[in-house]
Amino acid sequence: MRRLLAALLLTLAAGCASVSPTVPTVALPHANWTLQGRIGVQAGEQSLSGNIRWQHRVEADEVLLISPLGQGVARIVRNADGVTLEAPNQSPRHAPDAESLTREALGYALPVAGLAWWVQARPDPGRSFEATHDGSGRIVQLKQDGWVIDYLQYAADARPRKLVVAREGLEIRLVADSWQAE
């Protein structure tokens, strides 16, 4: 459950790096979107997998993590009041931000502000980064805050389909089966 929680929280996440190129000021192509897909987490010798449904709005996020058998495992909601984690048979946890929540739930803070950018193949514009591009100009690797994001496959609409987010013994694989811009 702890590793599954880490994956869910990282679904809201992001980071920084040592190179400081010009930071893009462009907004996301679509400020509101829903992503449905699969997520896998490898932490040391433990691994977990499940399905994910992430509804992103400028003012709020809702992330649902579902077991491979279709049962809800966790729900995270970010809004103006902070971030709340709900899991079966547990009291809801609330914190002012996702970093505080991960520190409380996992014992260490995860940089949980930028994955909304990363899943769009863009660096968090408020942080330093390094990016490697392919011949078509698409990002194939992004480094931010010590995280390395590898883009393994893009969909026909140029959105990332498969990506791997890794740092310090933690690897998260995300496969976006569908995107819906709203």
Secondary structure, DSSP 8 states (H G I E B T S, - for coil): -HHHHHHHHHTT-----S----------S-SSEEEEEEEEEEETTEEEEEEEEEEEETTEEEEEEE-TTS-EEEEEEEETTEEEEE-TTS--EEESSHHHHHHHHHSS----SSHHHHTTT---TTS--EEEE-TTS-EEEEEETTEEEEEEEE-TTSSEEEEEEEETTEEEEEEEEEEEE-
